[in-house]
């Protein structure tokens, strides 16, 4: 049941609200106001219309005694919120008219908002989609994370190399948050544990305060609004007056600076011991604050802790909040006096864990020295959990403390009521690989919830040309019932409708072409194929396979420029972790190849390459509607799901991809004829990897591959430093764990099939349209309904 009936808002009402906030919230006259002032005034006017529904949702939740969902995530890649709010409150026409009446450029005002630097990639974007869907479905929920001052980093290039600098999104006023100084919790680290009359007492040696900042998250039509609560680290005693009076000004400010370090940067470089400690501090900081907040809210309604699992569902988004298990047990056992076994049982009834990776190195583990130094009581509790689990399952052979490491994946699994994968393939592989033994002990614990994306942002908002065509064709019911897109199928054979579909794509491509020319100095023909790979940089995502094929393609075009090549531009974007030197070398290689290929007058009308800096949600919203081809080329068995693949398909871009992650389900839904499949399957990958010399054999078998590697080796793309990419060549010709060379030949074949299909406009438009029409299953609304029924036991109100 939706509980809020929003009052009708006219453009005049909105204009008056904007002017009111301009004057009384920001102290500006229209004549003196800058773009930021207008953007803030519009944001406040839109935010005002969320607040009543926000309050009403909270009241309704308390009145119903409803079970609440708490989503703990290190990342919430929410992007810009102003347009999101305008679209979900269905005020786009009024907002545009109000700003036009005030003599302002609506699009320029919206573009002034910085992206919230709260995430890196798919993990954070998924969390943002889930929060929006939870609100759309009127499910009482709250997200918990960290209010990063500088996010991951701002990416730029110098000589083709990635350069990191701080994100500065909070230097501007943030319109969407409400500071909650009353919601403040003291979080400790280090110290010692002593026994006091049979009870363990932890006395931390270092403490910081976690202060809450709340952002309202409105669902479709604004009828329900949930909360994203982000924690900022504050010093317990922020200023040392004695030090200041002695003239030691740096020491006087040190407590505040050290505390703020915790909430400054997403994923600090953990190649140093200090970096490892900071990362573990961050994870404990936000998780411990969230648990205290959850228990405080529970205590305000109930006095029986045995009810906790019936009223609270906590979702751990990956292993970053895995410390929730030991910390919740500590709060229930040490601080509230429950017997340890009972505390563990209640915690297991509340906690659930989403696994996002099959890469062993990405299943977090902490050296027991670091873990015990920062969280000595929690190390004891991990041992007791491990011991209790061992006694319950004496046949087990593993331990959570293997090789002096605390294994957070196994800890999350044991402490969870349910463990879910994020695609059918991934969930099956979880049972067979990383959690095989635990799955045998707990055969009913693992469930699948294939990811989805919110159609409000990833079609309605980011692609108005296509979404308007969809609405003109089938009505607007698809916006909160995405599977209605299948009603488009009956129109795909209509040449006139298909032409309108193709025209929307062509106009989106023209917009992107203009933007590339204006901001990147890249001039491209909108009629060329826009071939796009936008992902976090990682070897398993195989951006180096993509650029190897581009090199081979360029060489073939040079050999025969008049062979009827299909023009294309290959666009890359994504960030590499600061300490991930191999991934950073791949970025530099792509930029070096782009410099050479784009300067070649014999080929540049057939092939261009561009790497766009500082990938974020806003850039994705610009690229995805203009994409012709979606690159989803990870090594089979390594990508858990992906959500970019869903966004591309939804916006009418066929996929070239492997049978990996949710690609499998996308191909099933859109049809094999509308998907360009290549590469080995996950079992074939495992088998191939066992063959000695597999990379060398693949190179010897494919002259195109050999020649492309030779061009990198001989300095064709780095004449000033021919050995620049010796590490990449050594990897590919040697170990090649991610089987780039073994999949190259089939990837080349698939790309030539892409060329042939794109050269037939009617065929391509039909394939693209069917991708849109058949992508309705990949809605985050569907995913969240699955979580609600299969994992949380939560209901819509």
Secondary structure, DSSP 8 states (H G I E B T S, - for coil): ----------HHHHHHHHHHHHHHTT---TTT--HHHHHHHHHHHHHHHHHHHHHHHHHHHHHHT--EEEEE-S----B--HHHHHHHTT-HHHHHHHHHHTT--HHHHHHTS--B----SHHHHHHHHHHHHHHHTTB-EEEEEE--SS-S-EEEEETTEEEEE---GGGS--TTEEEEEEEEEEEEES-EEEEETTEEEEE-SEEEEEEEEEEEEE-GGGS-EEEEEEEEEEESS---HHHHHTT-HHHHHHHHHHHHHTTT-SS---SSHHHHHHHHHHHHHHHHHHHHHHHHHHHTT-S-GGGHHHHEEEEEESGGGTTHHHHHHHIIIIIT---HHHHHHHHHHHEEEE--B--GGGS-EEEHHHHHHH-HHHHHHHHHHHHHHHHHTTT----TTGGGEEEHHHHHHHH-SEEEESSHHHHHHHHHTTTHHHHHHSTTTEEE----B-HIIIIIIT-HHHHHHHHHHH-SGGGG-GGGGGGGGGGTT-HHHHHHHHHHHHHHHHHHHHHIIIII-----TTSEEEEEE----GGGTHHHHHHHHHHHHHHHHH-TTS----EEEEEE----TT-HHHHHHHHHHHHHHHHHHT-TTTTTTEEEEEESS--HHHHHHHGGG-SEEEE---TTTB---SHHHHHHHTT-EEEE-S-TTHHHHHHHH-GGGEEE-S--HHHHHHHHTSTTHHHHHHHH-HHHHHHHHHHHTTTT-TT-TTTTHHHHHHHHTT-TT-HHHHHHHHHHHHHHHHHHHTSHHHHHHHHHHHHHT-TT-BHHHHHHHHIIIII---B-
